[in-house]
Amino acid sequence: MNALIWLALVSCAISLILTPLFRDIFRSWGLVDHPDQDRKIHKSPIPRGGGMAIAVSYAAACFIVQWRTGILDQYNLSLVWKILPAACTIFLVGVVDDLWGLKPWQKLAGQVVAAGIACYSGVVVQSLVGKHVDAWWGVPATVVWLLACSNAFNLVDGMDGLAAGVGIFATLTMFVAALIEDKLALAMATIPLAGSLIGFLRYNFNPATIFLGDSGSLTIGFLLGCFGIVWTDKSTTLLGIAAPVMALSLPLLDTGLAIFRRFLGRQPIFSADRGHIHHRLLDSGMSTRKAAAMLYVICCLGAVFSLLARAVHDSAVSGVIVLLFCAAAWIGIQYPGYTEFSLAGKMLFGGGLQRNLKEEIDLGALRKSFRKARTPAECARLVEGSAGTFGLIATHMRIAGEDFAGAANPDGSQWAARVAIAEGDWIDFARVPDSSAGAVLFLDAVAASLRERIPLLDPADTQTTGVVR
């Protein structure tokens, strides 16, 4: 226990000393993050790369305590040395990105290398959903998990004190769990990270004078991912993996929401936006400190759920705890007001998805039919026959220079429009009140298909069925 106390105190003290030193060095070198009045709302340039202070504090505390006690076997710092090569790799990736900048694929490649080194060192998922897995499944699962944790903290690092505070709660959760479950190696590995983060938060809480940078956020997330694997090592319960997920729930949930949100908005997954949970809270009028405090409370609740799920040996009770956590998370998602998800839910459960699928199928079949049409008359029949599916009526058409009369413009039509096809060719449409939401897609499909097909038509056959020339 004395070694644990020493690790916490020494790491915190070193962090308190080194953080302002690194801050001043980075400021003098011009390694600062400039505000842009959009996502970066700080008022003046702030030095980045605070992760260097955390990394040095963590490593130095471990070396000092080992040297001071001289009894490594008793206090078991073996886990620290096991993950050190992988942690150094992910840290260097972050440093390079902070200093010179990396493309997303380069950063991802570096993370994969670090995850591979962790697997080689023995930090591998050994059980999944309560069953033992061999290396064929354990190694990919480990890589995916470590990438998720690293990038989750990288994405959540968008507000003063947020990533560092979330890291403190998650680290202390795993430290307490290690003490309860008598995993001394895990306790020895987690407590210096908690101490380093606490010392760093002194300068990172609003108003921050230094930022974590990628060297900090990636390393913190990677270390916590490794700790989570060790925490649930050889777990024989179906819900064992749920504990670290709940402990890291805020950054993982925010990352999942960001990916889903960008997918719905057809944006690149690695693009930046102001849609993260902390941005939504700030946009709602909360101050940075209040938003951080609220998110700290959420992390605390996640920690409680996580520890309860591991402490209860009854799988049924643990399942109830996980379900309660999921319900709380679902309620929490509603607060920031993600309209994308509410619309997606309405589409999925309100029949919109089925309608869209049917419309896409109908449009695909229509495009194929147009490619087989040989005369303007055949094209006219296709237009008139398919328009009704989308609540439209073709009233007059000119295709390849030939005129075709369609149905009469009905009473009560919402609007009428002429769609230009090619030079001298067009189609007049009327839209009825119960028309489909995919009417515009239909018009685009008709116009594009006819522009492609008209040069290939044979104008000789102009006999029609249902279309008067």
Secondary structure, DSSP 8 states (H G I E B T S, - for coil): -HHHHHHHHHHHHHHHHHHHHHHHHHHHHT-EE---SSS---SS-EE--THHHHHHHHHHHHHHHHHHH--HHHH--HHHHHHHHHHHHHHHHHHHHHHT---HHHHHHHHHHHHHHHHHTT----EETTEE--HHHHHHHHHHHHHHHHHHHHHH--STTHHHHHHHHHHHHHHHHHHHTT-HHHHHHHHHHHHHHHHHHHHHSSS-SS--HHHHHHHHHHHHHHHHHHHTTT--STTTTHHHHHHTHHHHHHHHHHHHHHHHTT--TT---S-SHHHHHHHTT--HHHHHHHHHHHHHHHHHHHHHHHH---HHHHHHHHHHHHHHHHHHHHTTT-HHHHHHHHHHHSSHHHHHHHHHHHHHHHHHHHHH--SHHHHHHHHHHHHGGGTEEEEEEEETTEEEE-----TT-SEEEEEEEETTEEEEEEE-TT--TTHHHHHHHHHHHHHHHGGG--TT----SS-B-
